[in-house]
Amino acid sequence: MNIWIDLVRQMDIRFLTKQLLLMGNMVRDYWIQVDKDDWQQLLHLVTKKQSYLSSVIVCGPREHQRAKAEQALECLIKMLYDKLVKYSLQAKSV
């Protein structure tokens, strides 16, 4: 039974990492095509659920998986925040 729990946790962190990296790629590659309000909503949701996401990451079975997932989460939040701040500054200067 313990093996199943470990497999589920491992799948969770792998899946989470892939989803975080995918969202980061979308922010980087499709920023202009997506409405600013949608990016704000994504940032709000990710920060609201950050403690849950971190708890999934902490349960990861391997250190390198935890580090990769944590880095992906931090990068996504920073990228969204930085782009939204830049967008707001540009909108104010126009």
C-alpha positions as CSV (number, residue, x, y, z in Angstrom):
1,M,0.0,0.0,0.0
2,N,2.9,2.4,0.8
3,I,4.1,2.0,-2.8
4,W,0.8,3.3,-4.2
5,I,1.0,6.4,-2.0
6,D,4.5,7.1,-3.2
7,L,3.5,6.7,-6.8
8,V,0.6,9.0,-6.4
9,R,2.7,11.7,-4.8
10,Q,5.4,11.3,-7.4
11,M,2.8,11.6,-10.2
12,D,1.3,14.7,-8.5
13,I,4.6,16.5,-8.4
14,R,5.5,15.5,-11.9
15,F,2.1,16.6,-13.2
16,L,2.2,19.8,-11.2
17,T,5.7,20.6,-12.5
18,K,4.7,20.0,-16.1
19,Q,1.6,22.2,-15.7
20,L,3.6,25.0,-14.1
21,L,6.2,24.9,-16.8
22,L,3.4,24.9,-19.5
23,M,1.8,27.9,-17.9
24,G,5.2,29.7,-17.9
25,N,5.7,28.9,-21.5
26,M,2.3,30.3,-22.3
27,V,3.0,33.5,-20.5
28,R,6.3,33.8,-22.4
29,D,5.0,32.9,-25.8
30,Y,1.4,34.1,-25.8
31,W,1.4,37.2,-23.6
32,I,0.1,39.5,-26.3
33,Q,-2.7,37.1,-27.5
34,V,-4.3,36.7,-24.1
35,D,-6.3,39.5,-22.4
36,K,-4.5,41.2,-19.4
37,D,-7.5,40.3,-17.2
38,D,-7.0,36.6,-17.8
39,W,-3.3,36.9,-16.8
40,Q,-4.3,38.8,-13.7
41,Q,-6.8,36.1,-12.9
42,L,-4.2,33.4,-13.3
43,L,-1.8,35.3,-11.0
44,H,-4.5,35.7,-8.4
45,L,-5.4,32.0,-8.6
46,V,-1.8,30.8,-8.4
47,T,-1.0,33.0,-5.4
48,K,-4.2,32.1,-3.7
49,K,-3.4,28.4,-4.1
50,Q,0.3,28.8,-3.4
51,S,0.2,27.1,0.0
52,Y,-1.6,24.1,-1.5
53,L,0.8,23.9,-4.4
54,S,3.8,24.2,-2.0
55,S,2.3,21.3,0.1
56,V,2.2,19.1,-3.0
57,I,5.8,20.1,-3.8
58,V,7.0,19.3,-0.3
59,C,5.5,15.8,-0.5
60,G,7.6,15.1,-3.6
61,P,9.7,12.0,-3.1
62,R,13.0,13.3,-4.6
63,E,14.9,16.5,-3.9
64,H,15.5,17.3,-7.5
65,Q,11.8,17.0,-8.3
66,R,10.9,19.3,-5.4
67,A,13.6,21.8,-6.5
68,K,12.3,21.8,-10.1
69,A,8.7,22.2,-9.1
70,E,9.5,25.0,-6.6
71,Q,11.5,26.8,-9.3
72,A,8.7,26.4,-11.8
73,L,6.2,27.9,-9.3
74,E,8.4,30.8,-8.4
75,C,9.3,31.6,-12.0
76,L,5.6,31.5,-13.0
77,I,4.6,33.9,-10.3
78,K,7.5,36.2,-10.9
79,M,7.0,36.2,-14.7
80,L,3.3,37.0,-14.3
81,Y,3.9,39.7,-11.7
82,D,6.7,41.4,-13.7
83,K,4.7,41.4,-17.0
84,L,1.6,42.7,-15.3
85,V,3.6,45.5,-13.6
86,K,5.3,46.4,-16.9
87,Y,1.9,46.4,-18.7
88,S,0.4,48.7,-16.0
89,L,3.4,51.1,-16.3
90,Q,3.1,51.2,-20.1
91,A,-0.6,51.8,-19.9
92,K,-0.1,54.7,-17.4
93,S,2.6,56.3,-19.6
94,V,0.3,56.4,-22.7
